[in-house]
Amino acid sequence: KLWNPTPVPTDYIETEHGLKVHPNPASSSIRLSFTGQTRGTNPGYSVTDASGRQLLSGRLTEGQEPIDVSRLSEGVYFIRSGDRVTRFLKRN
């Protein structure tokens, strides 16, 4: 019998640094949530592909405006804010 792992919901994927991205997978926009230490005032973010090429960047606002990912192709991306990084899946 082949090993068949139980699927894990990916609505939230969190790193040990306390950065969450949701929804995951995403089709049009994502939001970031921080746990643990305060994220500071308007931290920056960058979205990169698997090769490390930066595709999006900006500043997070206090009102948690969504980050538009609608123009990205389907695939796995990484989002970094300060020293925190996590991944998300883009689907059309």
C-alpha positions as CSV (number, residue, x, y, z in Angstrom):
1,K,0.0,0.0,0.0
2,L,1.3,3.4,-0.9
3,W,1.6,6.1,1.7
4,N,-1.3,8.4,1.5
5,P,-1.0,11.4,3.8
6,T,-4.1,13.1,5.2
7,P,-4.6,16.5,3.4
8,V,-3.9,19.5,5.6
9,P,-6.1,22.6,5.0
10,T,-4.0,25.5,3.6
11,D,-6.3,28.4,4.3
12,Y,-3.4,29.6,6.5
13,I,0.2,28.7,6.2
14,E,2.4,30.1,9.0
15,T,6.1,30.1,9.4
16,E,7.8,29.9,12.7
17,H,8.3,33.7,12.4
18,G,4.6,34.3,12.6
19,L,3.6,35.5,9.2
20,K,0.3,34.1,7.7
21,V,-1.0,34.5,4.2
22,H,-4.7,34.0,3.4
23,P,-6.5,32.8,1.5
24,N,-4.1,30.1,0.3
25,P,-4.3,29.2,-2.5
26,A,-5.3,32.6,-3.9
27,S,-6.7,33.7,-7.2
28,S,-7.0,37.5,-7.0
29,S,-5.6,38.9,-3.7
30,I,-4.0,37.9,-0.4
31,R,-3.9,39.4,3.0
32,L,-1.1,39.1,5.6
33,S,-1.4,38.5,9.3
34,F,1.4,38.7,11.9
35,T,1.6,36.8,15.1
36,G,4.0,37.3,18.0
37,Q,5.8,40.6,18.0
38,T,4.2,43.7,16.6
39,R,4.9,44.1,12.9
40,G,5.8,47.8,13.2
41,T,4.6,50.8,11.3
42,N,3.8,50.2,7.6
43,P,6.4,47.4,6.9
44,G,7.4,46.6,3.4
45,Y,6.7,43.4,1.6
46,S,8.0,41.7,-1.5
47,V,6.7,38.8,-3.6
48,T,9.2,36.6,-5.4
49,D,9.0,33.5,-7.6
50,A,10.9,30.3,-7.0
51,S,14.0,31.6,-8.8
52,G,14.1,34.6,-6.4
53,R,12.9,37.2,-9.0
54,Q,11.0,40.0,-7.3
55,L,7.6,40.4,-8.9
56,L,5.7,42.7,-6.5
57,S,6.6,45.0,-3.6
58,G,5.0,47.6,-1.5
59,R,4.1,48.8,2.0
60,L,1.5,47.3,4.2
61,T,-1.1,49.6,5.6
62,E,-2.8,49.6,9.0
63,G,-6.1,48.8,7.4
64,Q,-4.8,45.5,5.9
65,E,-5.5,46.4,2.3
66,P,-5.3,43.2,0.2
67,I,-2.3,42.6,-2.0
68,D,-3.3,42.2,-5.7
69,V,-1.9,38.9,-7.1
70,S,-4.3,38.6,-10.0
71,R,-1.7,39.2,-12.7
72,L,0.7,36.5,-11.4
73,S,0.8,33.2,-13.3
74,E,-0.3,30.0,-11.5
75,G,2.5,28.7,-9.3
76,V,4.2,28.9,-5.9
77,Y,5.4,32.3,-4.7
78,F,7.2,33.6,-1.6
79,I,6.2,36.7,0.3
80,R,8.7,38.5,2.7
81,S,8.1,41.2,5.2
82,G,11.1,42.1,7.2
83,D,12.7,38.9,8.4
84,R,9.5,37.0,8.0
85,V,8.8,34.9,4.9
86,T,6.1,32.4,3.9
87,R,4.8,30.9,0.7
88,F,1.5,30.9,-1.1
89,L,0.0,29.2,-4.1
90,K,-1.5,31.3,-6.9
91,R,-4.3,29.6,-8.9
92,N,-6.4,31.1,-11.7
